[in-house]
Amino acid sequence: MRTFDVSPLYRSTVGFDRLFELLDQTARVEPLANWPPYNIEKTGEDQYRITMAVAGFAADEIDLTQHDTTLTVAGRKRDAEGERQYLHRGIAGRTFRQTFSLADHVKVTGATLEHGLLAVELVREVPEALKPRRIAIAAGTTRLGLDNAPAQIEGQVRAA
């Protein structure tokens, strides 16, 4: 397995601790993190969908939790194993726990379970206070507006 040495980046970056933690986390992937199988789709500009194949699980046997920037999907079958006698068991009903690291401001907006597929809808909602905005620039004694339009000089007609 390949490891990354990010220590040189610490000298020239500020506030990227979370990114470095994510890089370290990818090196410590759990061996059973590939079950159940799942897809991650980008469905719009700021919209995403995680689809997991959870055949045999009912909605009340799946726990979906978002805590800060971590989404956890866990499943536990409630059927008693002694009730059925299987001649062949090809549909896995084992307990699972899958975690996803979400970017800042990504929120779960809903989840559906249909035809054995769990679809989790996500959207990135950046607060207005964090969106880019224009800053007024003072030029000498005149002040330019937020759209950086030239200041009108007294006595001159502004051309359209």
Accessible surface in RSA format (square Angstrom, percent):
REM  Atomic radii and reference values for relative SASA: ProtOr
REM  Chains: A
REM  Algorithm: Lee & Richards
REM  Probe-radius: 1.40
REM  Slices: 20
REM RES _ NUM      All-atoms   Total-Side   Main-Chain    Non-polar    All polar
REM                ABS   REL    ABS   REL    ABS   REL    ABS   REL    ABS   REL
RES MET A   1   186.41  96.5  99.29  65.7  87.12 207.4 103.56  88.0  82.85 109.8
RES ARG A   2   187.66  78.8 169.15  86.2  18.51  44.1  54.73  74.8 132.94  80.6
RES THR A   3   111.44  79.3  90.51  91.8  20.93  49.9  57.77  77.6  53.67  81.1
RES PHE A   4   124.24  62.2  99.22  61.5  25.03  65.1 102.78  62.3  21.47  61.4
RES ASP A   5   115.12  80.6  84.44  84.0  30.68  72.6  41.60  97.9  73.52  73.3
RES VAL A   6    19.21  12.6  17.63  16.0   1.57   3.8  17.78  15.4   1.43   3.9
RES SER A   7    60.08  50.8  53.55  71.5   6.53  15.0  40.50  86.3  19.57  27.4
RES PRO A   8    62.50  45.6  55.86  50.9   6.64  24.1  56.94  47.0   5.56  34.6
RES LEU A   9    82.82  46.1  82.82  59.3   0.00   0.0  82.82  58.2   0.00   0.0
RES TYR A  10   117.00  54.6  99.78  56.8  17.22  44.8  73.84  55.5  43.15  53.2
RES ARG A  11   200.50  84.2 159.78  81.5  40.72  97.0  76.59 104.7 123.91  75.1
RES SER A  12    93.04  78.6  57.09  76.2  35.94  82.8  51.28 109.2  41.76  58.5
RES THR A  13    42.26  30.1  25.85  26.2  16.41  39.1  27.49  36.9  14.76  22.3
RES VAL A  14   143.01  94.1 121.48 110.0  21.53  51.9 125.85 109.4  17.16  46.5
RES GLY A  15    68.73  84.8   0.00   N/A  68.73  84.8  31.99  87.8  36.75  82.3
RES PHE A  16    97.84  48.9  94.50  58.5   3.34   8.7  96.58  58.6   1.26   3.6
RES ASP A  17    88.33  61.9  86.72  86.3   1.61   3.8  27.84  65.5  60.49  60.3
RES ARG A  18    78.95  33.1  75.02  38.2   3.93   9.4  54.30  74.2  24.66  14.9
RES LEU A  19    87.75  48.9  84.69  60.6   3.06   7.7  85.95  60.4   1.80   4.8
RES PHE A  20     5.47   2.7   5.47   3.4   0.00   0.0   5.47   3.3   0.00   0.0
RES GLU A  21   113.83  65.4 109.67  83.0   4.15   9.9  43.93  85.0  69.90  57.1
RES LEU A  22    53.45  29.8  52.99  37.9   0.46   1.2  53.27  37.4   0.18   0.5
RES LEU A  23    60.10  33.5  57.98  41.5   2.13   5.3  58.39  41.0   1.71   4.6
RES ASP A  24    66.43  46.5  63.13  62.8   3.31   7.8  11.44  26.9  54.99  54.8
RES GLN A  25    92.01  51.5  89.23  65.2   2.78   6.6  27.44  58.4  64.57  49.0
RES THR A  26    81.05  57.6  71.00  72.0  10.05  23.9  67.70  90.9  13.34  20.2
RES ALA A  27    37.49  34.5  22.41  34.6  15.08  34.3  26.99  38.0  10.50  27.8
RES ARG A  28   167.10  70.2 144.25  73.5  22.85  54.4  75.74 103.5  91.36  55.4
RES VAL A  29    93.68  61.6  67.76  61.3  25.91  62.4  72.73  63.2  20.94  56.8
RES GLU A  30   119.67  68.7 112.86  85.4   6.81  16.2  38.91  75.3  80.76  65.9
RES PRO A  31   127.07  92.6  96.09  87.6  30.98 112.6 108.71  89.8  18.36 114.1
RES LEU A  32   133.02  74.1 125.10  89.5   7.92  19.9 125.78  88.3   7.25  19.5
RES ALA A  33    29.37  27.0  22.51  34.7   6.86  15.6  26.59  37.4   2.77   7.3
RES ASN A  34   114.62  79.0  97.90  94.6  16.72  40.3  39.23  94.4  75.39  72.9
RES TRP A  35    52.39  21.0  48.50  23.5   3.89   9.1  33.48  17.9  18.91  30.7
RES PRO A  36     0.16   0.1   0.16   0.1   0.00   0.0   0.16   0.1   0.00   0.0
RES PRO A  37    74.27  54.1  69.32  63.2   4.96  18.0  73.31  60.5   0.97   6.0
RES TYR A  38    85.77  40.0  58.97  33.6  26.80  69.7  23.07  17.3  62.70  77.3
RES ASN A  39    95.22  65.7  90.47  87.4   4.75  11.4  13.86  33.4  81.36  78.6
RES ILE A  40   107.63  61.2  74.96  55.8  32.67  78.7  74.96  54.0  32.67  88.6
RES GLU A  41    68.62  39.4  62.21  47.1   6.40  15.2  30.03  58.1  38.59  31.5
RES LYS A  42   129.51  63.2  94.69  58.1  34.82  82.9  57.50  51.8  72.02  76.7
RES THR A  43    56.52  40.2  20.08  20.4  36.44  86.8  24.65  33.1  31.86  48.2
RES GLY A  44    25.95  32.0   0.00   N/A  25.95  32.0  24.79  68.0   1.16   2.6
RES GLU A  45   142.15  81.6 128.75  97.4  13.40  31.9  55.45 107.3  86.70  70.8
RES ASP A  46    50.16  35.1  48.28  48.1   1.88   4.5   8.69  20.4  41.48  41.4
RES GLN A  47    92.10  51.5  92.10  67.3   0.00   0.0  14.47  30.8  77.63  58.9
RES TYR A  48    51.14  23.9  50.86  28.9   0.28   0.7  37.43  28.1  13.71  16.9
RES ARG A  49    73.12  30.7  73.12  37.3   0.00   0.0   8.04  11.0  65.08  39.4
RES ILE A  50     4.51   2.6   4.51   3.4   0.00   0.0   4.51   3.2   0.00   0.0
RES THR A  51    21.36  15.2  19.36  19.6   1.99   4.7  17.07  22.9   4.28   6.5
RES MET A  52     0.00   0.0   0.00   0.0   0.00   0.0   0.00   0.0   0.00   0.0
RES ALA A  53    38.38  35.3  32.22  49.7   6.15  14.0  32.22  45.4   6.15  16.3
RES VAL A  54     2.30   1.5   0.02   0.0   2.28   5.5   2.19   1.9   0.11   0.3
RES ALA A  55    54.06  49.7  47.97  74.0   6.09  13.9  48.76  68.7   5.30  14.0
RES GLY A  56    51.54  63.6   0.00   N/A  51.54  63.6  33.08  90.8  18.46  41.3
RES PHE A  57    13.23   6.6   1.03   0.6  12.20  31.7   1.90   1.2  11.32  32.4
RES ALA A  58    49.34  45.4  41.51  64.1   7.84  17.8  48.45  68.2   0.90   2.4
RES ALA A  59    72.20  66.4  55.56  85.7  16.64  37.9  57.92  81.6  14.28  37.8
RES ASP A  60   102.31  71.7  82.35  82.0  19.96  47.2  48.87 115.0  53.44  53.3
RES GLU A  61    17.42  10.0  11.82   8.9   5.59  13.3   3.61   7.0  13.80  11.3
RES ILE A  62    24.40  13.9   5.42   4.0  18.98  45.7   6.29   4.5  18.11  49.1
RES ASP A  63    88.82  62.2  85.14  84.7   3.68   8.7  27.94  65.8  60.88  60.7
RES LEU A  64    56.21  31.3  27.92  20.0  28.28  71.1  27.92  19.6  28.28  76.1
RES THR A  65    64.84  46.1  60.56  61.4   4.28  10.2  54.15  72.7  10.69  16.2
RES GLN A  66    57.97  32.4  26.24  19.2  31.73  75.6  16.73  35.6  41.24  31.3
RES HIS A  67   143.00  78.2 139.80  97.2   3.19   8.2  95.97  98.9  47.03  54.7
RES ASP A  68   115.17  80.7  87.86  87.5  27.31  64.6  29.42  69.2  85.75  85.5
RES THR A  69    25.23  17.9  24.20  24.5   1.04   2.5  12.86  17.3  12.37  18.7
RES THR A  70    55.01  39.1  54.51  55.3   0.49   1.2  27.81  37.4  27.20  41.1
RES LEU A  71     0.49   0.3   0.49   0.3   0.00   0.0   0.49   0.3   0.00   0.0
RES THR A  72    18.54  13.2  18.51  18.8   0.03   0.1   8.13  10.9  10.41  15.7
RES VAL A  73     0.23   0.2   0.23   0.2   0.00   0.0   0.23   0.2   0.00   0.0
RES ALA A  74    22.42  20.6  21.57  33.3   0.85   1.9  21.63  30.5   0.80   2.1
RES GLY A  75     2.03   2.5   0.00   N/A   2.03   2.5   1.61   4.4   0.42   0.9
RES ARG A  76   158.27  66.5 157.12  80.1   1.15   2.7  56.45  77.1 101.82  61.7
RES LYS A  77    49.07  23.9  33.11  20.3  15.96  38.0  20.01  18.0  29.06  31.0
RES ARG A  78   158.11  66.4 125.91  64.2  32.20  76.7  62.90  86.0  95.21  57.7
RES ASP A  79    71.26  49.9  57.45  57.2  13.82  32.7  19.61  46.2  51.65  51.5
RES ALA A  80    57.27  52.7  42.93  66.3  14.33  32.6  52.27  73.6   5.00  13.2
RES GLU A  81   113.01  64.9  94.76  71.7  18.25  43.5  69.01 133.5  44.00  35.9
RES GLY A  82    79.56  98.1   0.00   N/A  79.56  98.1  43.57 119.6  36.00  80.6
RES GLU A  83   137.03  78.7  98.56  74.6  38.47  91.6  40.61  78.5  96.43  78.7
RES ARG A  84   147.69  62.0 131.73  67.2  15.96  38.0  41.02  56.1 106.67  64.6
RES GLN A  85   166.16  92.9 132.90  97.1  33.26  79.2  46.47  98.9 119.69  90.8
RES TYR A  86   100.33  46.8  71.11  40.5  29.22  76.0  58.76  44.2  41.57  51.2
RES LEU A  87   177.39  98.8 137.23  98.2  40.15 100.9 140.70  98.8  36.69  98.7
RES HIS A  88   153.27  83.8 129.32  89.9  23.95  61.3  98.09 101.1  55.18  64.2
RES ARG A  89   104.12  43.7  71.95  36.7  32.17  76.6  40.76  55.7  63.36  38.4
RES GLY A  90    59.84  73.8   0.00   N/A  59.84  73.8  24.24  66.5  35.60  79.7
RES ILE A  91   118.71  67.6 111.09  82.8   7.63  18.4 114.69  82.6   4.02  10.9
RES ALA A  92    34.34  31.6  18.24  28.1  16.10  36.6  27.01  38.0   7.33  19.4
RES GLY A  93    14.81  18.3   0.00   N/A  14.81  18.3   5.82  16.0   8.98  20.1
RES ARG A  94   121.38  51.0 110.24  56.2  11.15  26.5  65.77  89.9  55.62  33.7
RES THR A  95    74.26  52.8  53.50  54.2  20.76  49.5  38.84  52.2  35.42  53.5
RES PHE A  96     9.91   5.0   2.77   1.7   7.14  18.6   9.82   6.0   0.09   0.3
RES ARG A  97   164.55  69.1 141.19  72.0  23.36  55.6  53.24  72.8 111.31  67.5
RES GLN A  98     9.74   5.4   9.13   6.7   0.61   1.5   0.61   1.3   9.13   6.9
RES THR A  99    72.12  51.3  55.17  55.9  16.95  40.4  25.11  33.7  47.01  71.1
RES PHE A 100    17.66   8.8  12.97   8.0   4.69  12.2  17.66  10.7   0.00   0.0
RES SER A 101    57.93  49.0  25.34  33.8  32.59  75.1  12.78  27.2  45.15  63.3
RES LEU A 102    13.32   7.4  11.17   8.0   2.15   5.4  13.32   9.4   0.00   0.0
RES ALA A 103    58.31  53.6  44.19  68.2  14.12  32.1  51.61  72.7   6.70  17.7
RES ASP A 104    78.95  55.3  71.27  70.9   7.68  18.2  19.45  45.8  59.51  59.3
RES HIS A 105    57.29  31.3  50.15  34.9   7.14  18.3  30.11  31.0  27.18  31.6
RES VAL A 106    11.63   7.7   9.30   8.4   2.33   5.6   9.30   8.1   2.33   6.3
RES LYS A 107   100.35  49.0 100.35  61.6   0.00   0.0  68.29  61.5  32.06  34.1
RES VAL A 108    43.24  28.5  19.67  17.8  23.57  56.8  19.67  17.1  23.57  63.9
RES THR A 109    86.05  61.2  46.42  47.1  39.63  94.4  43.52  58.4  42.54  64.3
RES GLY A 110    29.34  36.2   0.00   N/A  29.34  36.2  29.34  80.5   0.00   0.0
RES ALA A 111    47.37  43.6  14.42  22.3  32.94  74.9  14.79  20.8  32.57  86.3
RES THR A 112    84.89  60.4  78.14  79.2   6.75  16.1  71.55  96.1  13.33  20.2
RES LEU A 113    54.97  30.6  21.45  15.3  33.51  84.2  21.45  15.1  33.51  90.2
RES GLU A 114   110.95  63.7 103.63  78.4   7.33  17.4  37.00  71.6  73.95  60.4
RES HIS A 115   171.22  93.6 127.07  88.3  44.15 112.9 101.40 104.5  69.82  81.2
RES GLY A 116    23.35  28.8   0.00   N/A  23.35  28.8  13.50  37.0   9.85  22.1
RES LEU A 117    84.36  47.0  82.24  58.8   2.12   5.3  82.24  57.8   2.12   5.7
RES LEU A 118    10.62   5.9  10.62   7.6   0.00   0.0  10.62   7.5   0.00   0.0
RES ALA A 119    17.51  16.1  17.33  26.7   0.18   0.4  17.33  24.4   0.18   0.5
RES VAL A 120     0.00   0.0   0.00   0.0   0.00   0.0   0.00   0.0   0.00   0.0
RES GLU A 121    54.95  31.5  54.95  41.6   0.00   0.0  33.03  63.9  21.92  17.9
RES LEU A 122     6.64   3.7   3.83   2.7   2.81   7.1   3.83   2.7   2.81   7.6
RES VAL A 123    24.51  16.1  24.51  22.2   0.00   0.0  24.51  21.3   0.00   0.0
RES ARG A 124    80.33  33.7  73.67  37.6   6.66  15.8   9.75  13.3  70.57  42.8
RES GLU A 125   106.21  61.0  92.99  70.4  13.22  31.5  37.15  71.9  69.07  56.4
RES VAL A 126    53.08  34.9  41.67  37.7  11.40  27.5  41.85  36.4  11.23  30.5
RES PRO A 127    60.41  44.0  48.55  44.3  11.86  43.1  60.41  49.9   0.00   0.0
RES GLU A 128   136.32  78.3 119.45  90.4  16.87  40.2  66.56 128.7  69.76  57.0
RES ALA A 129    95.43  87.7  58.35  90.0  37.08  84.3  71.23 100.3  24.20  64.1
RES LEU A 130   108.99  60.7  81.75  58.5  27.24  68.5  85.26  59.9  23.73  63.9
RES LYS A 131    88.01  42.9  81.86  50.2   6.14  14.6  40.99  36.9  47.02  50.1
RES PRO A 132   136.82  99.7 103.92  94.7  32.90 119.6 116.65  96.3  20.17 125.4
RES ARG A 133   184.87  77.6 155.59  79.3  29.28  69.7  67.32  92.0 117.55  71.2
RES ARG A 134   140.07  58.8 125.30  63.9  14.77  35.2  41.93  57.3  98.14  59.5
RES ILE A 135   101.44  57.7  92.59  69.0   8.86  21.3  93.68  67.5   7.76  21.1
RES ALA A 136    23.20  21.3   5.57   8.6  17.63  40.1   5.62   7.9  17.59  46.6
RES ILE A 137    97.30  55.4  94.41  70.3   2.89   7.0  97.30  70.1   0.00   0.0
RES ALA A 138    77.50  71.3  50.90  78.6  26.59  60.5  50.90  71.7  26.59  70.4
RES ALA A 139    50.18  46.1  36.98  57.1  13.20  30.0  44.72  63.0   5.46  14.5
RES GLY A 140    78.83  97.2   0.00   N/A  78.83  97.2  43.64 119.8  35.19  78.8
RES THR A 141   146.71 104.3 106.95 108.4  39.76  94.8  87.95 118.1  58.76  88.8
RES THR A 142    67.39  47.9  62.50  63.4   4.89  11.7  57.21  76.8  10.18  15.4
RES ARG A 143   175.36  73.6 152.99  78.0  22.37  53.3  55.87  76.4 119.49  72.4
RES LEU A 144    37.55  20.9  36.28  26.0   1.27   3.2  36.83  25.9   0.72   1.9
RES GLY A 145    37.86  46.7   0.00   N/A  37.86  46.7  32.10  88.1   5.77  12.9
RES LEU A 146   116.22  64.7 110.41  79.0   5.81  14.6 110.63  77.7   5.59  15.0
RES ASP A 147   100.01  70.1  81.77  81.4  18.24  43.1  40.15  94.5  59.86  59.7
RES ASN A 148    62.26  42.9  42.82  41.4  19.44  46.8  17.45  42.0  44.81  43.3
RES ALA A 149    25.75  23.7  19.38  29.9   6.37  14.5  23.94  33.7   1.81   4.8
RES PRO A 150   104.89  76.4  95.65  87.2   9.24  33.6 100.55  83.0   4.34  26.9
RES ALA A 151    39.33  36.2  15.80  24.4  23.53  53.5  24.09  33.9  15.24  40.4
RES GLN A 152   116.66  65.2  81.12  59.3  35.54  84.6  26.33  56.0  90.34  68.5
RES ILE A 153   109.51  62.3 103.10  76.8   6.41  15.4 107.03  77.1   2.48   6.7
RES GLU A 154   174.28 100.1 144.76 109.5  29.51  70.3  65.02 125.8 109.26  89.2
RES GLY A 155    82.35 101.6   0.00   N/A  82.35 101.6  43.74 120.0  38.61  86.5
RES GLN A 156   110.29  61.7 101.08  73.9   9.21  21.9  33.83  72.0  76.47  58.0
RES VAL A 157   145.06  95.5 118.27 107.1  26.79  64.5 121.11 105.2  23.95  65.0
RES ARG A 158   137.59  57.8 113.50  57.9  24.09  57.4  47.36  64.7  90.24  54.7
RES ALA A 159    98.60  90.7  65.99 101.8  32.60  74.2  74.38 104.7  24.22  64.1
RES ALA A 160   152.48 140.2  70.84 109.3  81.64 185.7 103.98 146.4  48.50 128.5
END  Absolute sums over single chains surface
CHAIN  1 A    12723.7       9958.3       2765.5       7188.3       5535.4
END  Absolute sums over all chains
TOTAL         12723.7       9958.3       2765.5       7188.3       5535.4
